[in-house]
Amino acid sequence: MFEPIFEIEIIPALSDNYIYIAHDAGGGATAVVDPAEAGPVIAALERRGLELTHILNTHHHFDHIGGNAELVECYGVPVIGPRADSARIPGLDIEVGEGDSCTVGRETARVFDVPGHTSGHIAFWFEKSRALFCGDTLFALGCGRMFEGTPELFWSSLGKLRTLPNETRVYCGHEYTQSNARFALSLDPDNEALKAACQRVDDLRARGERTVPSELGEEKLANPFLRVDDPDLQRLVGMEGAAPEAVFAEIRRRKDSF
């Protein structure tokens, strides 16, 4: 039976952000991932009697680092984040990038450079807890907007994440899944895995429940941005035989105006 090291609490913030508290009870460590604001994090920690030990940032956008300063002031903990974004994350203490590791209690993450949404974006994969904290690179049934990268970079980043095990849980930065599902279905209406995912998402949202985390195995079957090298999807968008990065660029363009 799978027993993750981390107990992960999902905290809604701002309009549609998710902040994550990852607690290792046996190791006495507690990390917060992408704290958009400090108040909800402090409230959750106090409610559970936890002491914060780490702050993890995936990228520099304010809705992912906005709570850093207050949490550092309250708990005196290190901020760990992307080396490539060190100039844009105030107070970054530990810089990490591709191939580095990040230890929280008894868990150690493998760090990936995943540029595309921003040029310095990273992701943390905690294998023992099957947890991927990927910020705004990969969403449930979607991916982030391409603000600072190129299609080649973004597709390469998604390709790295696609190699992770199917049982990996995708803890992304926002509750965008229902709109992502509608767009994906507009491209690929006969995909059975996608139709099942869309129904599940609609049911969850109708009950006011979150859709995150998703499972990477489902994403590989249903998320169009992970399937741009799939001949079936290429045919559906009229780009059969095209380079995957070109197909990614076209699908991202369509999503931007959907």
QUIWO-V192505 format. One line per field, one symbol per residue. ss: DSSP state (~ for helix, > for strand, _ for the rest). phi: phi as a letter, one per 20 degrees, with the letter a starting at -180 (. if undefined). burial: I if it has 9 or more other C-alpha atoms within 8 Angstrom, else O. A space follows every 10 residues. Layout:
ss->???
phi->???
burial->???
//
This chain:
ss->______>>>> >>>___>>>> >>>>____>> >>>_____~~ ~~~~~~~~__ ___>>>____ _~~~~__~~~ ~~~~~__>>> >>~~~~~~__ ___>>>____ >>>>__>>>> >>>_______ _>>>>>~~~_ >>>>>__>>_ _>>_______ ~~~~~~~~~~ ~~______>> >>_>__~~~~ ~~~~~~~___ _~~~~~~~~~ ~~~~~~____ ___>>~~~~~ ~~_~~~____ ~~~~~~____ ___~~~~~~~ ~~~~~~__
phi->.fcffeeddd dfblebfcdc ddddffdmcb dddlffbegf fffffffemd dfcbdddeae gffccgegff ffffdmdfdd afgfdffdcg mfececbgnf cbdcmedcee ddfcfqfcfd fccddeffel ddedldfddf mabffefcdc gfffffffff fffffgefee eeebedffff fffgffecfd ffffffffff ffffffemdf ddeedfgfff edeffecfee gffgffdmcg nffgfffggf ffffffdf
burial->OOOOIIIOOO IOIOOIIIII IIIIIOOOII IIIIIIIIOI IIOOIOOOOO OIIIIIIIII OOIIIIIIOO IIOOIOIIII IIIIIIOOIO OIOOIIIOOI IIOIIIIIII IIIIIIIIII IIIIIIIOII IIIIIIIIII IIIIOIOIIO IOIIIIIIII OIOOOOOIII IIIIIIIIOI IIIIIOIIIO IOIIIOIIOO IIOIIOOOOO IIIIIIIIII IIIIIIIIIO OOIIIIOOII OOOIIIIIIO IIOOOOOO
//
